[in-house]
Amino acid sequence: MKKILMVDDDKSFLKVYSEILRGKGYDTSTAEGGRQALELLGADYYDIVLSDVAMPEMNGIQLLKKIRTDYPEVLVIMFTGEGSISGAVEAMEEGAYTYLVKPLEVDQLLLNLQRASEYLNLNAENRLLKNRLSDFRSDSLFIGECSFAEGLRKKILQAAPTNSSVLITGESGTGKEIIADMLHENSLNREGPFIKVNCAALSESLLESELFGHEKGTFTGAITSKPGRFEMARGGTLFLDEIGDLPSNLQSKLLRVIQQKEFERVGGIRTIKVDFRLICATNKDLKAEVEKGNFREDLYYRINVIPIVSIPLRERAEDIPLLLHYYVQYFCRELSKPPFPVPAETMSILTNYPWKGNVRELRNLAERLAVFSDGRPLTPEMLPEEMKEGSSSCKEFYALSYQEAKRHFEEDYLRFRLNQNNWNISATADAIGLARKNLQIKIKQTGLYRGSSKKDPS
C-alpha cells in the first residue's frame, strides 16, 4: 500500500478520513498546514499528498508548486469546497493529479487513490525498464535480457573481430539487420564502409549490375561507368540480405568473388581486386534449399562459416515488455508526446500474442499507438482487433477440460515444431527429445499433415 500525507487545517476532517484510509490499509500521516507538510516531506518519503486548496499561511496551490519543484515523483490530489472550483482548475494547471470536491465521498476517494497507486506503479515499472535499457545502445544493439539475447550478444562480440563470413538466419522481422550492424560496428573493419544489398528487391540483371558495377555503354542507359557494391565495400563490410533469393547465375559469380577476391564489372575486361568482410542473412532454410537444388552447396559452406540464428519474438516473450517500452519511448520522443504506461492486463495480452511479424510488428504497433496516444494508460480496448481476439482465444482455451486443453496444446506444439524444421521428422524428433517412431505415432494420433496433403509425413 502507498504512503499518504493528508494536509488540511480542519483537525476533525483529518482525524475522520485518516482513520478511514488506515482501515483500508494505507499508511497515513497528517499535517495541519502547508509548512508542516513540507517538514514531513523533507523528513520522510510519501507517495501521495492529499491537500485542501484553502488553507491559511500557505494555501494548497503554493504547497502544490513547492511539491512539484522539490518532490516531482509525489502525486498530489487536491480537494476543495463546492464554491471554489476555480482553485481546483488552477491546481490541475499546476500539475495536480486530480481534484475532489468536499464533502468527500469515501468511495470516490478510494477509487482515485487506487488509480493514483496504479499510476505510480506503472511509472516505477517504466523507470525500471528505462534503467535496464540504459545498458543497450539504442541505435544498434540487440535488445533483450533473456538467455538467448545474452548468448547472442556474446556470440556477436566473439565473432565480430574476425574476417570470417557470417550467415544470419531467422524469420522476417527478428532483427537480422541489427545483428549485421553489430557485427560491423565491433569488427576490425568498423572504420570502413558498411554496404547493404537486398537480394530479393531487384531483378537478376539489375542485381548483377548493383553488385558488380558496369562499364559505360554496356546496356541502354549506361552513359557512364559505375562501381558496384563489391568495390564500394572495399576495406569494410558487405551485407547481403535475403541471400536465399540470389539467382543461381549470380551464386556462381559470388562464389568466385569470395574465393579469389576479384571480379570484373558487367561489360568490362579489367580484373578488380577487392577485400571485404561478408555477412549474409536469409529467412529461408538454406540447407533445405541446397537439397532441392535451389542453392549451391559450395556457396552455402563458404558463407556459413559462423552461423547465427535469430529466434522469433514469441520464443523470447519475456523480452516483450523491454522492447515495447523502448519503442514507446522512442516514438513518443519523436512525436513530442508523453510516453503512455502499459498496465499489467494489457501487457499480458501482448506477451501471449504470437507476433508473426516479430520485432518489426511490435515496432509498428508502438509507432501506431504513439501517434494516437494522449498519454493515458494503454487499455486492452485500445489494441488492434486481432490482438483482442487472441486474448479471447486464450480465455476460451482455459475454459476447456484438461484432456481437451492437452490435445489442443499438443497439436499446436507439434505443428509449430514440424514447420520450424520444414517437416523433417528426424530433426524435429531430436529437437523436442522424442524418438522418431514416437513422433510419427503422435503425428498420426493428432491427425497432423503438411499443407493440404492428407498423406502421413515420412
Secondary structure as UniProt FT lines:
FT   STRAND          3..7
FT   HELIX           11..23
FT   TURN            24..25
FT   STRAND          27..31
FT   HELIX           34..43
FT   STRAND          48..52
FT   HELIX           60..70
FT   TURN            72..73
FT   STRAND          75..80
FT   HELIX           82..84
FT   HELIX           85..93
FT   TURN            94..95
FT   STRAND          98..101
FT   HELIX           106..133
FT   TURN            134..135
FT   TURN            138..140
FT   HELIX           147..159
FT   TURN            160..161
FT   STRAND          166..169
FT   TURN            172..173
FT   HELIX           176..185
FT   TURN            188..191
FT   STRAND          194..198
FT   TURN            199..200
FT   HELIX           204..212
FT   STRAND          213..214
FT   TURN            216..217
FT   TURN            220..221
FT   STRAND          226..227
FT   HELIX           229..232
FT   TURN            233..235
FT   STRAND          237..241
FT   HELIX           243..245
FT   HELIX           248..260
FT   STRAND          262..264
FT   STRAND          271..273
FT   STRAND          277..282
FT   HELIX           286..292
FT   HELIX           297..303
FT   STRAND          306..309
FT   HELIX           313..319
FT   HELIX           320..334
FT   TURN            335..336
FT   HELIX           344..352
FT   TURN            356..357
FT   HELIX           358..372
FT   HELIX           380..382
FT   HELIX           385..398
FT   HELIX           402..420
FT   TURN            421..423
FT   HELIX           425..432
FT   HELIX           436..446
FT   TURN            451..452
//
